[in-house]
Amino acid sequence: MRDESPSLGISATVSAVLVAASLLPVPANAQQALDLRMGSWATTGPDPALYGAALRGRLVGPLDVSLQGFGAVDPDPSGRSLYGAGPEITVPLSDGVLSPYLLAGSGLAVEIGESTDVAAVWSAGAGLELRPLSWFGIRAEGRRLVEDRSVGGFWDLGEDDRRGWQVSAGVTVRWGGGSDGRAGAGPGAARISGADRVPTEEVPAARTRVVKTALEAMGEPYRWGANSADRGFDCSGLVWYAYTSQGIDVPRVSSDQARAGRDVPPEAARLRPGDILLFGDGAGRVTHVGLYVGEERFIHSTTSGGVTVSSLDPGADAYERWWVRRWVGARRVLGR
């Protein structure tokens, strides 16, 4: 084993902090997931086959944190294989049928070859998940993966350290979360500024104006974090824009919109125009929102089609049935 860098303490400390973060308790109603993946790591010499498994949960906001185990198995019996574990942070960029995400991870590993070495492993990249079922997804991702045998970090790589791009595919299985299937139902609803000041006789007209504002954004592109006609909309940004344009302040993010106003059962006959529709994974987590426009239709901003109108009719096409199966509730901001 070669001499260890003085930065060993820094890398070990960073990894320890990230591991501790990954072990923080997630909210009681948060969904958890098991990710399994396999791929190849393009390095000098034969490309090691890479295997990984991670237990993942939602920590706060859009942030997922996981504790993963991984192995990079060199196809050459005389080569160097790597086995380790560490935390990984994932930031979903949207929640829908196709969900892109960013990721970054760090870990400590044991390298087994002619000699045994301790190594730090760092990675960062992006991926795309196809979610055909609420509990099951298929993932493809690419990441820059670095092995530092001096345990010194990106700034102290030696000639025998390995670095390269890793591509992999895998599956995700989800479970847990709230038991009632309607995230955001119950006490503690967010107070809506402005909605309480709309006189009862003006509520129908206010609902119409909110819906009209949303419909005027038809065709605008989906853009994560955006909430204006100039830049486009994400799903919660469209809802926020439609209401605030009429002087009614609602929360900006979907997790808070899922607690706004009063609860409405997920039944088309109970809905009123302007109700906020909640879509989830069937385990208590709201992953998408839209606005009911009437006649079993709703408007929303999706990664695949931008701002568009879809149907709550279960007899509609396969794409719209996908949303119907994930409709978990509604919130009424205006009126009763």
Secondary structure, 3 states (H helix, E strand, C coil): CCCCCCCHHHHHHHHHHHHHHHCCCCCCCCEEEEEEEEEEECCCCCCCEEEEEEEEEEEECCEEEEEEEEEEECCCCCCCEEEEEEEEEEEECCCCCEEEEEEEEEEEEEEECCCEEEEEEEEEEEEEEEEEECCEEEEEEEEEEEEECCCCCHHHCCCCCEEEEEEEEEEEEEEECCCCCCCCCCCCCECCCCHHHCCHHHHHHHHHHHHHHHHCCCCCCECCCCEECCCEECHHHHHHHHHHCCCCCCCCCHHHHCCECEEECCCHHHCCCCCEEEEECCCCCEEEEEEEEECCEEEEEECCCEEEEEECCCCCCHHHHHHHHCEEEEEECCCC
